[in-house]
Amino acid sequence: MNGEIVDLFLIAWLVLAVAGAADGASLVRTLGQVRREAALWDSSTIGYLRHTSEPALRALAVEDAAALAGVLIAPAGLLVHELAGPSVSDSIASLHIGILLAATAAGLARPLADLLTGQSIPRRA
């Protein structure tokens, strides 16, 4: 309600660049691990992620992808704010990131709940 005028956009861009690089590097490493494990099971990368009983690897891959998507959404709001002026664009971008994170949590919870309740996993992913 009593916000300050934002005029240091360079700092925001630098933070987003560092976050994007870190999230991108993490996703690349995670996908490399998934590809290696999928090859051991003679499965595709996506197929392995959908059917694996390894919750940590699935969570890492999905969370890294969601984080990178969030880092791509945030600059859109920042750019609109910087060029056009309405500060509400930052809020709208934040709302979209929140929805993305909620969808990510729900998407991760469903397969884990199935494993916890005793649903069997397929023989081959």
RADAPE-V882589 format. One record per residue. N is the residue number from 1. RES is the residue in three letters. PSI is psi in degrees with one decimal (none if undefined). Layout:
BEGIN
n	res	psi
N	RES	PSI
N	RES	PSI
END
This chain:
BEGIN
n	res	psi
1	MET	-33.1
2	ASN	48.1
3	GLY	159.9
4	GLU	157.1
5	ILE	129.0
6	VAL	122.7
7	ASP	1.9
8	LEU	67.0
9	PHE	-28.2
10	LEU	-40.9
11	ILE	-43.0
12	ALA	-42.5
13	TRP	-39.4
14	LEU	-42.3
15	VAL	-43.3
16	LEU	-36.4
17	ALA	-44.0
18	VAL	-43.8
19	ALA	-41.3
20	GLY	-42.5
21	ALA	-43.7
22	ALA	-45.5
23	ASP	-38.6
24	GLY	-43.6
25	ALA	-40.9
26	SER	-42.4
27	LEU	-40.5
28	VAL	-43.6
29	ARG	-42.9
30	THR	-45.3
31	LEU	-32.8
32	GLY	-43.4
33	GLN	-42.8
34	VAL	-43.2
35	ARG	-42.2
36	ARG	-45.6
37	GLU	-36.7
38	ALA	-37.4
39	ALA	-35.4
40	LEU	-31.4
41	TRP	6.3
42	ASP	52.4
43	SER	162.1
44	SER	162.1
45	THR	-49.1
46	ILE	-42.7
47	GLY	-41.5
48	TYR	-43.8
49	LEU	-35.7
50	ARG	-30.1
51	HIS	-2.5
52	THR	149.1
53	SER	6.5
54	GLU	96.6
55	PRO	-31.0
56	ALA	-43.2
57	LEU	-42.2
58	ARG	-45.2
59	ALA	-42.7
60	LEU	-46.8
61	ALA	-45.5
62	VAL	-43.1
63	GLU	-38.8
64	ASP	-41.2
65	ALA	-40.9
66	ALA	-39.6
67	ALA	-42.3
68	LEU	-38.3
69	ALA	-40.2
70	GLY	-37.5
71	VAL	-19.8
72	LEU	-27.2
73	ILE	-41.7
74	ALA	-44.0
75	PRO	-27.5
76	ALA	-46.6
77	GLY	-40.3
78	LEU	-41.6
79	LEU	-43.7
80	VAL	-41.7
81	HIS	-43.2
82	GLU	-41.1
83	LEU	-43.0
84	ALA	-23.8
85	GLY	-28.2
86	PRO	118.8
87	SER	-13.2
88	VAL	-20.3
89	SER	-34.9
90	ASP	-41.4
91	SER	-40.6
92	ILE	-41.0
93	ALA	-41.3
94	SER	-39.1
95	LEU	-42.8
96	HIS	-38.7
97	ILE	-39.8
98	GLY	-41.5
99	ILE	-41.1
100	LEU	-44.0
101	LEU	-38.1
102	ALA	-41.8
103	ALA	-36.9
104	THR	-45.7
105	ALA	-43.4
106	ALA	-40.6
107	GLY	-32.7
108	LEU	-31.3
109	ALA	-37.0
110	ARG	-53.8
111	PRO	-33.3
112	LEU	-37.4
113	ALA	-38.9
114	ASP	-41.5
115	LEU	-38.7
116	LEU	-30.7
117	THR	2.9
118	GLY	12.6
119	GLN	132.9
120	SER	152.8
121	ILE	152.9
122	PRO	155.1
123	ARG	-40.8
124	ARG	133.9
125	ALA	none
END
